[in-house]
Each structure stands twice: as structure tokens, then as C-alpha cells.
């Protein structure tokens, strides 16, 4: 599940080859939002540098600046 502290976020599911991606974007152009992602399985968070970091199943909260994003990946 995904929860946002403000007006909400844009959520997209993308597929490329054998991988799935979840993109979460702060669509509020004026305010920072706190976004909490609760997961049933471990995901990899893709950083802006392209580096992938494994995250456990625990809920993750991130502060997203206006227009900022979170990107997660997993293999099917």
C-alpha cells in the first residue's frame, strides 16, 4: 500500500524485460509530501544514480520534494 501526507501521488507500474517497476511521483508542485510504502515482499529501490538498494518488508517512509520520485524494481 502507498500513503501520502498531502494531495496524493502519481503511481505507475512499468515492465521492461523480466523486471517490474513501481514509480511514485509527488505531483504537488508546491509542497513536500511524506510517502509511506508498505510491502508484502522485499523490493529494490532504484536510486537516481542508477544504483539498486534492497529494502526489506518493513514500511518505508520518504520525504518527496515537489516533482520528486521513488522507484522500486522486482523480478517476476
Phi, psi and omega per residue, in radians:
X1 nan 2.735 -3.131
X2 -2.255 2.237 3.105
X3 -2.190 2.412 3.121
X4 -2.143 2.597 -3.090
X5 -1.487 -0.187 -3.063
X6 -2.076 -2.381 -3.070
X7 -1.271 -0.134 3.125
X8 2.003 2.995 -3.086
X9 -2.253 2.810 3.049
X10 -1.627 2.267 -3.112
X11 -2.128 2.256 3.130
X12 -2.284 2.476 3.038
X13 -1.927 2.169 -3.101
X14 -2.147 2.642 3.053
X15 -2.233 2.431 3.075
X16 -2.543 1.948 -3.096
X17 1.104 -2.249 -3.128
X18 -1.643 0.221 -3.107
X19 -2.040 2.577 3.030
X20 -1.941 2.593 -3.135
X21 -2.293 2.516 3.045
X22 -2.105 2.053 -3.138
X23 -1.898 2.248 3.109
X24 -2.125 2.113 -3.065
X25 -2.110 2.333 3.010
X26 -1.305 1.869 -3.085
X27 -1.470 -0.125 3.101
X28 -1.381 2.022 -3.069
X29 -1.426 -0.072 -3.093
X30 -2.039 -0.388 -3.001
X31 -2.244 2.526 3.014
X32 -1.304 2.512 3.093
X33 -2.179 2.523 2.996
X34 -1.575 2.182 -3.112
X35 -2.077 2.221 3.110
X36 -1.970 2.219 3.121
X37 -1.985 2.094 3.063
X38 -1.801 2.330 -3.002
X39 -2.169 2.533 3.037
X40 -1.588 -0.406 3.100
X41 -2.286 2.844 3.114
X42 -1.260 2.406 3.115
X43 -2.103 2.896 3.000
X44 -1.869 2.255 3.061
X45 -1.594 2.268 3.121
X46 -1.661 2.084 -3.123
X47 -1.442 2.814 3.120
X48 -0.987 -0.397 3.111
X49 -1.355 -0.184 -3.086
X50 1.677 -0.180 3.121
X51 -1.237 2.500 -3.141
X52 -1.891 2.298 -3.117
X53 -2.156 2.192 -3.131
X54 -1.285 2.316 3.063
X55 -2.025 2.507 3.120
X56 -1.309 -2.896 -3.111
X57 -1.471 -0.179 -3.105
X58 -1.135 2.581 3.076
X59 -1.016 2.476 -3.136
X60 -2.068 2.282 3.081
X61 -2.003 2.311 -3.141
X62 -2.302 2.598 3.068
X63 -1.670 1.996 -3.117
X64 -1.821 2.082 3.056
X65 -1.177 2.844 3.089
X66 -0.912 2.216 3.132
X67 1.371 -0.056 -3.119
X68 -1.360 2.944 -3.049
X69 -2.502 2.832 2.929
X70 -2.100 2.450 3.125
X71 -2.297 2.175 3.104
X72 -2.060 2.638 3.088
X73 -2.358 2.690 3.016
X74 -2.718 2.759 3.116
X75 -1.652 2.480 3.112
X76 -1.272 nan nan
